[in-house]
């Protein structure tokens, strides 16, 4: 009878361990999904910031060229 009880206890512990592992795997999958979505949002934001940076550089270059022309015109007079 003791062997049966010991076996039942071990089986119960194994099931508890299995359930814990299953739950942990589920949590890890959820974390992975959340992190993947966050990474996608970050990549999209980076792309937007890169595009906006390029536009800002273009505008600054245009403004600098205009200022340079004004300075050249003023120094000729």
Z-matrix of the N, CA and C atoms (Angstrom, degrees):
N
C 1 1.436
C 2 1.528 1 111.68
N 3 1.359 2 115.89 1 -36.20
C 4 1.457 3 118.91 2 179.80
C 5 1.524 4 111.63 3 -63.03
N 6 1.292 5 116.67 4 -38.43
C 7 1.460 6 121.24 5 179.29
C 8 1.522 7 109.96 6 -61.03
N 9 1.333 8 115.99 7 -43.02
C 10 1.461 9 120.47 8 178.24
C 11 1.522 10 110.87 9 -62.57
N 12 1.348 11 117.14 10 -44.97
C 13 1.462 12 120.94 11 -179.96
C 14 1.528 13 110.78 12 -64.19
N 15 1.314 14 116.14 13 -42.51
C 16 1.469 15 120.05 14 177.52
C 17 1.516 16 110.96 15 -62.27
N 18 1.314 17 115.92 16 -41.33
C 19 1.458 18 120.59 17 178.27
C 20 1.525 19 110.72 18 -64.19
N 21 1.329 20 116.62 19 -41.43
C 22 1.465 21 120.72 20 179.23
C 23 1.522 22 110.61 21 -63.84
N 24 1.319 23 117.56 22 -40.97
C 25 1.470 24 121.78 23 179.13
C 26 1.534 25 109.57 24 -64.72
N 27 1.333 26 116.95 25 -45.49
C 28 1.466 27 119.73 26 179.36
C 29 1.520 28 111.36 27 -62.94
N 30 1.328 29 116.40 28 -40.80
C 31 1.464 30 120.42 29 178.39
C 32 1.522 31 110.50 30 -62.83
N 33 1.312 32 116.45 31 -41.99
C 34 1.467 33 120.71 32 178.58
C 35 1.532 34 110.36 33 -63.05
N 36 1.316 35 117.08 34 -42.10
C 37 1.468 36 121.02 35 178.55
C 38 1.530 37 110.70 36 -65.23
N 39 1.318 38 116.68 37 -40.54
C 40 1.460 39 120.02 38 178.94
C 41 1.521 40 111.12 39 -64.63
N 42 1.327 41 116.64 40 -40.20
C 43 1.464 42 119.96 41 177.07
C 44 1.525 43 110.86 42 -64.14
N 45 1.333 44 116.98 43 -41.54
C 46 1.459 45 120.54 44 178.20
C 47 1.526 46 110.06 45 -62.32
N 48 1.324 47 116.38 46 -43.06
C 49 1.468 48 120.82 47 178.43
C 50 1.520 49 110.44 48 -63.49
N 51 1.330 50 115.61 49 -42.50
C 52 1.463 51 120.25 50 179.00
C 53 1.522 52 110.97 51 -62.98
N 54 1.331 53 116.84 52 -43.73
C 55 1.464 54 120.37 53 178.38
C 56 1.521 55 110.95 54 -63.43
N 57 1.324 56 116.70 55 -40.09
C 58 1.461 57 120.86 56 178.10
C 59 1.526 58 109.94 57 -62.57
N 60 1.323 59 116.92 58 -45.53
C 61 1.461 60 121.11 59 179.88
C 62 1.533 61 110.53 60 -63.08
N 63 1.321 62 116.22 61 -40.80
C 64 1.469 63 120.16 62 178.41
C 65 1.521 64 110.41 63 -63.20
N 66 1.315 65 116.17 64 -44.04
C 67 1.470 66 119.92 65 178.89
C 68 1.527 67 111.51 66 -64.61
N 69 1.332 68 116.39 67 -41.61
C 70 1.459 69 120.14 68 178.53
C 71 1.529 70 110.85 69 -64.16
N 72 1.314 71 116.81 70 -39.68
C 73 1.465 72 120.67 71 177.74
C 74 1.519 73 110.14 72 -62.91
N 75 1.313 74 116.47 73 -41.11
C 76 1.464 75 120.99 74 178.50
C 77 1.531 76 110.34 75 -62.81
N 78 1.315 77 117.01 76 -44.85
C 79 1.469 78 121.43 77 178.61
C 80 1.529 79 110.27 78 -62.16
N 81 1.333 80 116.54 79 -41.68
C 82 1.463 81 120.01 80 179.02
C 83 1.528 82 111.81 81 -63.85
N 84 1.343 83 116.37 82 -39.58
C 85 1.476 84 119.43 83 177.28
C 86 1.514 85 110.51 84 -64.33
N 87 1.326 86 117.95 85 -41.10
C 88 1.463 87 121.19 86 177.91
C 89 1.524 88 110.86 87 -63.79
N 90 1.330 89 116.56 88 -43.23
C 91 1.468 90 120.24 89 177.60
C 92 1.523 91 110.87 90 -61.68
N 93 1.324 92 116.16 91 -42.59
C 94 1.464 93 119.78 92 179.15
C 95 1.526 94 110.97 93 -61.06
N 96 1.315 95 116.17 94 -44.13
C 97 1.469 96 120.31 95 178.81
C 98 1.522 97 111.03 96 -62.06
N 99 1.331 98 115.89 97 -43.73
C 100 1.463 99 120.36 98 -179.91
C 101 1.528 100 109.95 99 -64.09
N 102 1.325 101 116.96 100 -44.21
C 103 1.457 102 120.55 101 -179.95
C 104 1.530 103 111.67 102 -66.18
N 105 1.320 104 117.01 103 -37.82
C 106 1.465 105 120.24 104 178.02
C 107 1.527 106 110.28 105 -63.90
N 108 1.327 107 117.11 106 -41.89
C 109 1.467 108 120.60 107 178.29
C 110 1.528 109 110.40 108 -65.18
N 111 1.328 110 116.31 109 -40.79
C 112 1.464 111 120.30 110 178.64
C 113 1.529 112 110.60 111 -64.71
N 114 1.327 113 116.81 112 -40.14
C 115 1.461 114 121.07 113 177.27
C 116 1.527 115 110.82 114 -62.87
N 117 1.334 116 117.09 115 -42.47
C 118 1.469 117 120.72 116 177.92
C 119 1.527 118 110.73 117 -60.69
N 120 1.352 119 116.70 118 -43.20
C 121 1.473 120 119.98 119 178.57
C 122 1.525 121 110.79 120 -64.00
N 123 1.325 122 116.35 121 -39.88
C 124 1.465 123 120.36 122 -179.88
C 125 1.529 124 110.79 123 -66.04
N 126 1.326 125 116.46 124 -40.87
C 127 1.468 126 119.88 125 177.99
C 128 1.525 127 110.96 126 -63.60
N 129 1.322 128 116.55 127 -40.85
C 130 1.462 129 120.42 128 178.98
C 131 1.530 130 110.01 129 -64.98
N 132 1.318 131 116.66 130 -41.58
C 133 1.464 132 120.31 131 178.72
C 134 1.523 133 110.06 132 -64.43
N 135 1.334 134 117.09 133 -41.67
C 136 1.457 135 120.90 134 177.47
C 137 1.524 136 110.86 135 -59.91
N 138 1.323 137 116.81 136 -43.12
C 139 1.464 138 120.74 137 178.68
C 140 1.523 139 110.24 138 -61.90
N 141 1.338 140 117.45 139 -42.90
C 142 1.466 141 121.17 140 178.11
C 143 1.525 142 110.85 141 -63.02
N 144 1.333 143 116.74 142 -44.89
C 145 1.463 144 120.05 143 -179.35
C 146 1.527 145 111.22 144 -65.56
N 147 1.320 146 116.88 145 -37.67
C 148 1.463 147 120.65 146 177.82
C 149 1.528 148 110.47 147 -64.26
N 150 1.331 149 115.60 148 -43.06
C 151 1.473 150 119.95 149 177.99
C 152 1.524 151 110.40 150 -63.30
N 153 1.339 152 116.83 151 -45.34
C 154 1.465 153 120.81 152 -179.38
C 155 1.527 154 110.81 153 -65.21
N 156 1.326 155 116.92 154 -35.85
C 157 1.458 156 120.44 155 177.37
C 158 1.527 157 110.19 156 -63.40
N 159 1.315 158 116.44 157 -44.82
C 160 1.464 159 120.32 158 177.91
C 161 1.523 160 111.65 159 -59.65
N 162 1.324 161 116.40 160 -41.76
C 163 1.464 162 120.69 161 178.34
C 164 1.530 163 110.45 162 -65.20
N 165 1.325 164 117.73 163 -41.45
C 166 1.469 165 121.22 164 178.94
C 167 1.527 166 110.47 165 -63.29
N 168 1.332 167 116.95 166 -42.67
C 169 1.461 168 120.46 167 178.43
C 170 1.521 169 110.44 168 -62.15
N 171 1.317 170 116.52 169 -42.38
C 172 1.473 171 119.88 170 179.00
C 173 1.522 172 110.59 171 -61.40
N 174 1.327 173 117.42 172 -44.24
C 175 1.469 174 120.75 173 -179.79
C 176 1.524 175 111.71 174 -66.19
N 177 1.328 176 116.41 175 -39.93
C 178 1.468 177 119.67 176 178.22
C 179 1.524 178 109.92 177 -64.26
N 180 1.320 179 116.91 178 -42.85
C 181 1.468 180 120.37 179 178.04
C 182 1.522 181 110.88 180 -60.31
N 183 1.329 182 116.71 181 -42.42
C 184 1.461 183 121.17 182 178.88
C 185 1.531 184 110.30 183 -63.35
N 186 1.323 185 116.73 184 -44.30
C 187 1.467 186 120.82 185 179.58
C 188 1.526 187 110.75 186 -65.06
N 189 1.324 188 117.02 187 -41.35
C 190 1.466 189 120.17 188 179.35
C 191 1.526 190 110.96 189 -63.80
N 192 1.317 191 116.84 190 -39.41
C 193 1.465 192 120.55 191 178.56
C 194 1.530 193 110.09 192 -64.98
N 195 1.327 194 116.59 193 -40.18
C 196 1.470 195 119.92 194 178.92
C 197 1.529 196 110.52 195 -65.36
N 198 1.304 197 116.90 196 -43.32
C 199 1.470 198 120.81 197 178.49
C 200 1.528 199 109.92 198 -63.56
N 201 1.320 200 116.85 199 -42.30
C 202 1.468 201 120.88 200 178.16
C 203 1.521 202 111.08 201 -59.06
N 204 1.331 203 117.06 202 -42.33
C 205 1.467 204 120.72 203 178.77
C 206 1.524 205 110.67 204 -63.32
N 207 1.311 206 116.70 205 -41.64
C 208 1.466 207 120.63 206 179.51
C 209 1.533 208 109.70 207 -64.03
N 210 1.318 209 117.03 208 -44.40
C 211 1.465 210 120.62 209 179.35
C 212 1.527 211 110.35 210 -62.12
N 213 1.323 212 117.30 211 -44.50
C 214 1.464 213 120.76 212 178.84
C 215 1.518 214 110.76 213 -61.85
N 216 1.307 215 117.95 214 -41.70
C 217 1.457 216 122.38 215 -179.24
C 218 1.541 217 109.58 216 -65.97
N 219 1.326 218 117.83 217 -42.20
C 220 1.468 219 122.08 218 -178.87
C 221 1.534 220 111.66 219 -68.29
N 222 1.342 221 117.31 220 -34.36
C 223 1.453 222 119.65 221 -178.30
C 224 1.519 223 111.19 222 -77.47
N 225 1.338 224 119.00 223 -21.11
C 226 1.462 225 122.38 224 177.61
C 227 1.520 226 110.90 225 -75.14
N 228 1.329 227 115.12 226 -30.22
C 229 1.485 228 118.22 227 -176.03
C 230 1.483 229 112.83 228 -79.55
